[in-house]
Amino acid sequence: MAESNKKTTDKQKIVNSRVTDTVKNPKADKSAKKSQNTTPKKANTATAKKTAPKAKTAASPAAPKKSRGFNILFIVSTVLASIIVIYCLVDISAPIFYRGFYKDAEKSVKIPGLNESFVPQGFAFSEELGSYLVCGYMSNSEQSRIYVVDGDGSYKEIRLRNQDGSDYTGHAGGISCNGNDVYISNNKKIFHLTLEALKKAKDLESISFDGSFDVPCRSSFTFCDDKMLYVGEFYTDGYNTDASHKLTTADGEHNAFLFGYKLNSNGAFGVENTDMPDVVYSLCDKVQGMCMTDDGRAVLSTSYGLANSYLKIYDTSKATKLEYKYNDSLIPLYVLDSDCMEKSVTMPLGSEDIDIYNGQVVIGFEFGAKKYGGGLLPFAIENIMLYRLEQ
């Protein structure tokens, strides 16, 4: 019992000691409580950190998509606006880029049919009518046409037929006229109409050629004055000409010829002899049209594709003279090269057939046609242009 009481007394001392320590050290007790209280907070923080990324992941897709879409739209709009501004600036700057041409050139009437499928090729001025004659083909394979265009821009449209009455859908590459004779060149032939037939034809009426004759070249273009009818050919890669038309000149190799026929009102189609040309000219590549001035200058219109066009002017009196054998006969051959060139004028793209009237070269262009974008190409010309030659 004594031992048991002693043990009990010892236990009580220990308990009392602990109570006394607690009373004596209240800070330690608060520290312990604080330690107990902070542990759950750390756990909550850890939980919050784990759940936060999930919340961000759920919300993140929407904001970047809106931002990216807006940026793309802004960039595309800016680029398109810049292109439009640059296009407009380039287009209206044609008189600067082609100053050598525009300083001596002026606009005449607008070429008709450009908003349809008409592709203009041949251009001439009829003094008898006081009107332009514009011919060409249809890119949708309908009948080829002639437009008779007055000085105020009004016009009538005449559709072409072959001599047998079938629709003519050919290229109609060039047109020329003298008096009552109208000539259209295409497919190694000269097709003939009368000016009287054009006068009588009503708007949208079809008329037939009254005949044709063969010529010894591709007949890409034609020109006529009161003495001669000329017909020439276009050459570039892919557009072959006869091997006998190739000639080495001061400018390198020429590959195209221009044939001239004397006119005679008593001859067939107003030509003295359709079987025998009277003169030949050797031409450079890419000739689309030509005319001859009263003082003996030959003017060539050259172009191909989207490259610049050129108006090349030659003094035929200084041209090298050779001979060309045709049907066992020798006829004079003149070489139009740099040895006799007077001037070369850079023009906008797409020049075609030309004529001359009252000291001005009548120039047609094709790139205003719907086939080529309806005039949207930079520098495309939709009017007949008149270029004043230096005297």
Buried (B, 14 or more C-beta within 10 A) or exposed (E): EEEEEEEEEEEEEEEEEEEEEEEEEEEEEEEEEEEEEEEEEEEEEEEEEEEEEEEEEEEEEEEEEEEEEEEEEEEEEEEEEEEEEEEEEEBEEBEEBBEBBBEBBEEBBEBBBBEBBBBBBBBBBBEEBEBBBBBBBBBEEBBBBBBBBEEEEEBBBBBBBBEEEEBBBBBBBBBBBBBBBBBBBBBBBBBBBBBEBBEEBEEEEBBBBEEBBEBBBBBBBBBBBEEBBBBBBBBBEEBEBEEEBBBEBEBEEBBBBBBBBBBEEEEEBBBBEBEBBBBBBBBBBBBBBBBBBEEEBBBBBBBBEEEBBBBBBBBBEEBBEEEBEBEEEEBEBBBBBEBBBBBBBEBBBBBBBBBBBEEBBBBBBBBBBBBBEBBEBBBBBBBBBBBEBEE
